[in-house]
């Protein structure tokens, strides 16, 4: 997964340094040269805090991305969101959620935009599923996008691209 993530970020034009040893990352990485550190969800508790404190001591503006799931495309979207998406109050997409009973995605749009929506799902056997939901232009306000097929159980995440802004939304 780490190699796929690195290749995907490099494909987007980002410089990538990969490190799996937390002590080495804490003690050797020059955080003044780093904009974002992405941590897998297995990096929690004291280990996470020690690493973040050490790196932020060198670079107070360091952005930390806590991976939501072991899905490379989802983590790439989280990094894109951290690097290039305005603060929450200025984003094109104010919010996004999945209405399970009606089986649709609802977006609240601040302005008209070219939009792409992909649903990522991690099932109970840790298999990754990726479902394209929509691609096209949407107007301002509430947008209801029906999903043509049933979405299975598991952890679900929406990745929404709107006029080159990327946002990631965990859905229940």
Protein Blocks (a to p, Z undefined) as FASTA:
>chain_A
ZZmmmmmmmmnopacdddfblklmmmmmcfklpfbdcddfklgcjllmmmmmmmmmmmmm
bccdddfbdcfklmmmmmmmmmmgccfklgmblbdcddfklopaddddfbdcdddddddd
ddfkopacdddfbgcdddehjdddddfbdcdeddddddddeehiacddddZZ
